[in-house]
Amino acid sequence: MVQIPSAELRTSYSLYSLDFDPEDANRLIVAGGGGPGNHGVGNKITVIDASRPDTLDIVSEIELSRDEDSVATLAVGPRNKDSILLYAGVNSSAADIAKGNNEHFRVFSLDQPSKAKASSDTPKITELSRSSLFETTEKDAYQRVLRLSQPFSGSAQVGAVATGFSKDPEIALFDVPSTGGATPKLRGNLELVREAVDVDIIQTGQDSYQLAYCDELELRTMNIGKGVSEGPKLVFTMPDEQALTGAARPSFRSVRYLTPDFILAVANLPKGGGVVLHGFRMPKDDKVHGKLREKDEEKVKEANGDVDGAAATNGDANGTADKTVVATTVEEPKARLCVSTKLPSSVTRATGLAIRNLSPPASPTAKQGDAQFVIAVTGQDSSITLYTLDHQSVADINLIVNLFKVTTFKNVHNGPISGVAFSYVSPLAADSDSDSEKSDAKAVAKVRPEYLKLASIGSVGNSAIVHSLPLKKFVDKTAHTRRGGAPRPARYVLALKSQAPSPKGLLLFTALITLFIGLFVQSFLEIKGYSSPMIGARRFVPVSWQQNPRYRAGQSVVGNVHYANSETLTPDGVHGFLASLLAEKDLKVQDGQAKKVVLNVGAEDGKVQVSGHDAEVGNTQPTPKEWDELHEAQKKVWKEKLKAAGHWGEEMGETIFKNILFGELGAVVGGLVR
């Protein structure tokens, strides 16, 4: 396996949030702190240089007020003139919160490197604004989640923040200023029944977006337009099988958009039963559901007496919401599970999720082509499990396939992992050479080696670790091209080989079950005398098991051994008596008469042997006799030997010895009965 370099940096404070600069994969920003109080641990935001795979260097740092809370959430925003905007979630001081004033949403600016180099000073971090986006004024509420839509050149971003520890949970939507001022413009507040566990947002058009959020049991989406937002739609509910199986329901932990058509979610199984990754195909609007939704909205308007509808929200210039989003009640199409996998058994509970598209579209309206997604899931055991997922696009059909594990980083931090993030990747530029084969070679050769950086932070060890995952350029040779047309596009894929689920476990289990059934059947056949001895099962069971109690008169046939003219010795009786011996000899019928069976005892090993009556008999061997012709001492010894060999029992009686010839036992004749 390819060696994966990593670098570690320890800070003077606990880390709770992190993000990469979308325009510089080597710039990592982390934040956290000790919260309010004079405990010696400050609240800080730190900028880290991650350009070298084996070293992390602090570039800039700002210490915030120790009267306020630590930095709980962080996101890197767009450029604003000569600086980079940073968004953070920091609760105000206890005194301000007691007055109902919690300015939890903070905006900072970070000087760009060019300015810092010109002045040869450390890049400066400055607080630009603070505001409150939540309607709640609860003392315990804080900004638990902060997400921004993916940045595109020339397009505005939309952000979302969600409450934590609030009795009246909500999600606030805001516009990210592309130029000019730094204060976000509030779009509206979405009231929730249950607190959102995770939130994500994606741009679906030039002025359209979609929000996805989940509580522990339900996944919902909401379309956001220019000045108008539709009510949220329930697209998936964790199945409740408690009535059937008695098991509790799994719970969502994180959700992330792959594309507007697909969402990836992490769910924890109940009672620490493990973690699963689910890939969902999002439902698409159709005319039928559109008409139903319109009728439902009309009913809502009539009931509320609101001609403008209750689902629209608009923000004023001061950043306050005019109305609150209200969900409609129409039954919507549901998301479909299209790919799923379970994490290693050592991961009993997931704590975080990060995803990166290695071939992102150039604009929000561009079609997502073939691409590979890299996925990182953090576990309660301080592990990070990597997966890859392929997105395939053929005409208007999009698929996500091959959700395979790559590797697991174990014991990454000394304690729980409080955050994980991937650096951003720019797509490869298309080659314009007319010769497709030469263009393919140039597309591959001109790309310098790249790394996808995976950053994680630990709150207990105050540690930030960056793994540099190698990328390689990939050209799909199976893609169809026309002579003189555009060359096959090159794209990035992870240089680490993923591992498809191995069938070895299933094959081994199937082989063991087959072997067990085979042994059982063979043992039964041997015990009942239907098969020649192969595993010696008759030696381990009572004699009474070895008799088949069904008797009938007439000719009996056991394999190629024939017995005739016996009213008491039937096929089933013979099976239970001498099958293991008779199967060793070929006693076929000759001239319409069946050979008689002769039993002797080997001179060397003392084992019971079977032969035909016309078999060659040495001059020194006595003539075999019928059972009734044997001396009582001979009968006694024969019974003991047959019983010891498992061929006869007292309950069988002596009648089954008819039509069988017995050789005389020399020791008995000589008076030495053993």
SULBEL-V496403 format. One record per residue. N is the residue number from 1. RES is the residue in three letters. OMEGA is omega as a letter, one per 30 degrees, with the letter a starting at -180 (NA if undefined). Layout:
n,res,omega
N,RES,OMEGA
N,RES,OMEGA
This chain:
n,res,omega
1,MET,a
2,VAL,l
3,GLN,a
4,ILE,l
5,PRO,l
6,SER,l
7,ALA,a
8,GLU,l
9,LEU,l
10,ARG,a
11,THR,a
12,SER,a
13,TYR,l
14,SER,a
15,LEU,a
16,TYR,a
17,SER,a
18,LEU,l
19,ASP,l
20,PHE,l
21,ASP,a
22,PRO,a
23,GLU,l
24,ASP,a
25,ALA,a
26,ASN,a
27,ARG,a
28,LEU,l
29,ILE,l
30,VAL,a
31,ALA,l
32,GLY,l
33,GLY,a
34,GLY,a
35,GLY,a
36,PRO,l
37,GLY,l
38,ASN,a
39,HIS,l
40,GLY,l
41,VAL,a
42,GLY,l
43,ASN,a
44,LYS,l
45,ILE,a
46,THR,l
47,VAL,a
48,ILE,l
49,ASP,a
50,ALA,a
51,SER,l
52,ARG,a
53,PRO,a
54,ASP,a
55,THR,l
56,LEU,a
57,ASP,l
58,ILE,a
59,VAL,a
60,SER,a
61,GLU,l
62,ILE,l
63,GLU,a
64,LEU,a
65,SER,l
66,ARG,l
67,ASP,a
68,GLU,a
69,ASP,l
70,SER,l
71,VAL,a
72,ALA,a
73,THR,a
74,LEU,l
75,ALA,l
76,VAL,a
77,GLY,a
78,PRO,l
79,ARG,l
80,ASN,a
81,LYS,a
82,ASP,a
83,SER,l
84,ILE,a
85,LEU,l
86,LEU,l
87,TYR,a
88,ALA,l
89,GLY,a
90,VAL,l
91,ASN,l
92,SER,a
93,SER,a
94,ALA,l
95,ALA,l
96,ASP,a
97,ILE,l
98,ALA,l
99,LYS,a
100,GLY,a
101,ASN,l
102,ASN,l
103,GLU,a
104,HIS,a
105,PHE,a
106,ARG,l
107,VAL,l
108,PHE,l
109,SER,l
110,LEU,l
111,ASP,l
112,GLN,a
113,PRO,a
114,SER,l
115,LYS,a
116,ALA,a
117,LYS,a
118,ALA,a
119,SER,a
120,SER,l
121,ASP,l
122,THR,l
123,PRO,a
124,LYS,l
125,ILE,a
126,THR,l
127,GLU,a
128,LEU,a
129,SER,l
130,ARG,a
131,SER,l
132,SER,l
133,LEU,a
134,PHE,l
135,GLU,a
136,THR,l
137,THR,l
138,GLU,a
139,LYS,a
140,ASP,a
141,ALA,l
142,TYR,a
143,GLN,a
144,ARG,a
145,VAL,l
146,LEU,l
147,ARG,l
148,LEU,l
149,SER,a
150,GLN,a
151,PRO,l
152,PHE,l
153,SER,l
154,GLY,a
155,SER,l
156,ALA,l
157,GLN,l
158,VAL,a
159,GLY,l
160,ALA,l
161,VAL,a
162,ALA,a
163,THR,l
164,GLY,a
165,PHE,l
166,SER,l
167,LYS,l
168,ASP,a
169,PRO,a
170,GLU,l
171,ILE,l
172,ALA,l
173,LEU,a
174,PHE,l
175,ASP,l
176,VAL,a
177,PRO,l
178,SER,l
179,THR,l
180,GLY,a
181,GLY,a
182,ALA,a
183,THR,a
184,PRO,l
185,LYS,a
186,LEU,l
187,ARG,a
188,GLY,a
189,ASN,a
190,LEU,l
191,GLU,a
192,LEU,l
193,VAL,l
194,ARG,a
195,GLU,l
196,ALA,l
197,VAL,l
198,ASP,a
199,VAL,l
200,ASP,a
201,ILE,a
202,ILE,l
203,GLN,a
204,THR,l
205,GLY,a
206,GLN,l
207,ASP,a
208,SER,a
209,TYR,l
210,GLN,l
211,LEU,l
212,ALA,l
213,TYR,a
214,CYS,l
215,ASP,a
216,GLU,a
217,LEU,a
218,GLU,l
219,LEU,a
220,ARG,l
221,THR,l
222,MET,l
223,ASN,a
224,ILE,l
225,GLY,a
226,LYS,l
227,GLY,a
228,VAL,l
229,SER,l
230,GLU,l
231,GLY,a
232,PRO,a
233,LYS,l
234,LEU,a
235,VAL,l
236,PHE,l
237,THR,l
238,MET,a
239,PRO,l
240,ASP,a
241,GLU,a
242,GLN,l
243,ALA,a
244,LEU,a
245,THR,a
246,GLY,a
247,ALA,l
248,ALA,a
249,ARG,l
250,PRO,a
251,SER,l
252,PHE,l
253,ARG,a
254,SER,l
255,VAL,l
256,ARG,l
257,TYR,l
258,LEU,l
259,THR,l
260,PRO,a
261,ASP,a
262,PHE,l
263,ILE,l
264,LEU,a
265,ALA,l
266,VAL,l
267,ALA,l
268,ASN,l
269,LEU,a
270,PRO,l
271,LYS,l
272,GLY,a
273,GLY,l
274,GLY,a
275,VAL,l
276,VAL,l
277,LEU,l
278,HIS,l
279,GLY,a
280,PHE,l
281,ARG,a
282,MET,l
283,PRO,l
284,LYS,l
285,ASP,l
286,ASP,a
287,LYS,a
288,VAL,a
289,HIS,l
290,GLY,l
291,LYS,l
292,LEU,a
293,ARG,l
294,GLU,l
295,LYS,a
296,ASP,l
297,GLU,l
298,GLU,l
299,LYS,l
300,VAL,l
301,LYS,a
302,GLU,a
303,ALA,a
304,ASN,a
305,GLY,a
306,ASP,a
307,VAL,a
308,ASP,a
309,GLY,a
310,ALA,a
311,ALA,a
312,ALA,l
313,THR,l
314,ASN,l
315,GLY,l
316,ASP,a
317,ALA,a
318,ASN,l
319,GLY,l
320,THR,a
321,ALA,l
322,ASP,a
323,LYS,l
324,THR,a
325,VAL,l
326,VAL,a
327,ALA,l
328,THR,a
329,THR,a
330,VAL,l
331,GLU,a
332,GLU,l
333,PRO,a
334,LYS,l
335,ALA,a
336,ARG,l
337,LEU,a
338,CYS,l
339,VAL,a
340,SER,l
341,THR,l
342,LYS,l
343,LEU,l
344,PRO,a
345,SER,l
346,SER,l
347,VAL,a
348,THR,a
349,ARG,l
350,ALA,l
351,THR,a
352,GLY,a
353,LEU,l
354,ALA,a
355,ILE,l
356,ARG,l
357,ASN,a
358,LEU,l
359,SER,a
360,PRO,l
361,PRO,a
362,ALA,a
363,SER,a
364,PRO,l
365,THR,a
366,ALA,a
367,LYS,l
368,GLN,l
369,GLY,l
370,ASP,a
371,ALA,l
372,GLN,l
373,PHE,l
374,VAL,a
375,ILE,l
376,ALA,l
377,VAL,l
378,THR,a
379,GLY,a
380,GLN,a
381,ASP,a
382,SER,l
383,SER,l
384,ILE,l
385,THR,a
386,LEU,l
387,TYR,l
388,THR,l
389,LEU,a
390,ASP,l
391,HIS,a
392,GLN,a
393,SER,l
394,VAL,a
395,ALA,l
396,ASP,a
397,ILE,l
398,ASN,a
399,LEU,l
400,ILE,a
401,VAL,l
402,ASN,l
403,LEU,a
404,PHE,l
405,LYS,l
406,VAL,a
407,THR,l
408,THR,l
409,PHE,a
410,LYS,l
411,ASN,a
412,VAL,a
413,HIS,l
414,ASN,a
415,GLY,a
416,PRO,l
417,ILE,a
418,SER,l
419,GLY,l
420,VAL,a
421,ALA,l
422,PHE,l
423,SER,l
424,TYR,a
425,VAL,l
426,SER,a
427,PRO,l
428,LEU,l
429,ALA,l
430,ALA,l
431,ASP,a
432,SER,a
433,ASP,a
434,SER,l
435,ASP,a
436,SER,a
437,GLU,l
438,LYS,l
439,SER,l
440,ASP,a
441,ALA,l
442,LYS,a
443,ALA,l
444,VAL,a
445,ALA,a
446,LYS,a
447,VAL,l
448,ARG,l
449,PRO,a
450,GLU,l
451,TYR,l
452,LEU,a
453,LYS,l
454,LEU,a
455,ALA,l
456,SER,a
457,ILE,l
458,GLY,a
459,SER,a
460,VAL,a
461,GLY,a
462,ASN,a
463,SER,l
464,ALA,a
465,ILE,l
466,VAL,l
467,HIS,l
468,SER,a
469,LEU,a
470,PRO,l
471,LEU,l
472,LYS,l
473,LYS,a
474,PHE,l
475,VAL,a
476,ASP,a
477,LYS,a
478,THR,a
479,ALA,a
480,HIS,l
481,THR,l
482,ARG,l
483,ARG,a
484,GLY,a
485,GLY,a
486,ALA,l
487,PRO,l
488,ARG,a
489,PRO,l
490,ALA,l
491,ARG,a
492,TYR,l
493,VAL,l
494,LEU,a
495,ALA,l
496,LEU,a
497,LYS,l
498,SER,a
499,GLN,l
500,ALA,l
501,PRO,a
502,SER,l
503,PRO,a
504,LYS,a
505,GLY,l
506,LEU,a
507,LEU,l
508,LEU,l
509,PHE,l
510,THR,l
511,ALA,l
512,LEU,l
513,ILE,l
514,THR,l
515,LEU,l
516,PHE,l
517,ILE,l
518,GLY,l
519,LEU,l
520,PHE,a
521,VAL,a
522,GLN,l
523,SER,l
524,PHE,a
525,LEU,l
526,GLU,a
527,ILE,a
528,LYS,l
529,GLY,a
530,TYR,a
531,SER,l
532,SER,a
533,PRO,l
534,MET,l
535,ILE,l
536,GLY,a
537,ALA,a
538,ARG,a
539,ARG,a
540,PHE,a
541,VAL,l
542,PRO,a
543,VAL,a
544,SER,l
545,TRP,a
546,GLN,l
547,GLN,l
548,ASN,a
549,PRO,a
550,ARG,l
551,TYR,l
552,ARG,a
553,ALA,l
554,GLY,a
555,GLN,a
556,SER,l
557,VAL,l
558,VAL,a
559,GLY,l
560,ASN,l
561,VAL,a
562,HIS,l
563,TYR,a
564,ALA,l
565,ASN,l
566,SER,l
567,GLU,a
568,THR,a
569,LEU,a
570,THR,a
571,PRO,a
572,ASP,l
573,GLY,l
574,VAL,l
575,HIS,a
576,GLY,a
577,PHE,a
578,LEU,a
579,ALA,a
580,SER,l
581,LEU,a
582,LEU,a
583,ALA,a
584,GLU,a
585,LYS,l
586,ASP,a
587,LEU,a
588,LYS,l
589,VAL,l
590,GLN,l
591,ASP,l
592,GLY,a
593,GLN,l
594,ALA,l
595,LYS,l
596,LYS,a
597,VAL,l
598,VAL,l
599,LEU,l
600,ASN,l
601,VAL,a
602,GLY,a
603,ALA,a
604,GLU,a
605,ASP,l
606,GLY,a
607,LYS,l
608,VAL,a
609,GLN,a
610,VAL,l
611,SER,l
612,GLY,a
613,HIS,a
614,ASP,l
615,ALA,a
616,GLU,a
617,VAL,a
618,GLY,a
619,ASN,a
620,THR,a
621,GLN,l
622,PRO,l
623,THR,l
624,PRO,a
625,LYS,l
626,GLU,a
627,TRP,a
628,ASP,a
629,GLU,a
630,LEU,l
631,HIS,a
632,GLU,l
633,ALA,l
634,GLN,l
635,LYS,a
636,LYS,a
637,VAL,l
638,TRP,l
639,LYS,a
640,GLU,a
641,LYS,l
642,LEU,l
643,LYS,a
644,ALA,l
645,ALA,l
646,GLY,a
647,HIS,a
648,TRP,l
649,GLY,a
650,GLU,a
651,GLU,a
652,MET,a
653,GLY,a
654,GLU,a
655,THR,a
656,ILE,l
657,PHE,l
658,LYS,a
659,ASN,l
660,ILE,l
661,LEU,a
662,PHE,l
663,GLY,a
664,GLU,l
665,LEU,a
666,GLY,a
667,ALA,a
668,VAL,l
669,VAL,a
670,GLY,l
671,GLY,l
672,LEU,a
673,VAL,a
674,ARG,NA
